[in-house]
Amino acid sequence: MKRIQKARARAAASQNGHCHYCGKPMVPDKKSIDVFAKQYGLKKKQAGELLATAEHLLARCEGGTDTGKNIVAAHAVCNRRRHQRKNAPPPEQFRQLVQTRCEKGRWHIPAVLKMPTHLPPLRT
């Protein structure tokens, strides 16, 4: 297992399997997508968006490392949306944005928004 995969697995475990940004449950690995989709009544593609990824709090292109201090676990979709922005906001600012949008029902599809939320401690 590569260093980054180990860091992602440790981060996901320390976050009780919930996304750092939205707090919704994550699919732990690709092998679990079908089971997760069935458990939450999602299509396979929808569950795939909730796959756990290693999210660098400080991006590698900005000098961030692949160490546990710099990596949290986040949904593939949450991770992608942060970095698709013209200027990716700092993690704590992005987390606030995601939380606000979740509360308004505007971040995930309704089935995901109904899932239990557990916000991991904020790490910056």
Salt bridges, closest charged atoms under 4 A:
ASP34 OD1 - LYS44 NZ 3.83
GLU49 OE1 - ARG80 NH2 2.38
GLU55 OE2 - ARG82 NH1 2.89
GLU55 OE1 - HIS83 NE2 2.99
ASP66 OD1 - HIS56 NE2 2.67
ASP66 OD2 - ARG60 NH1 3.64
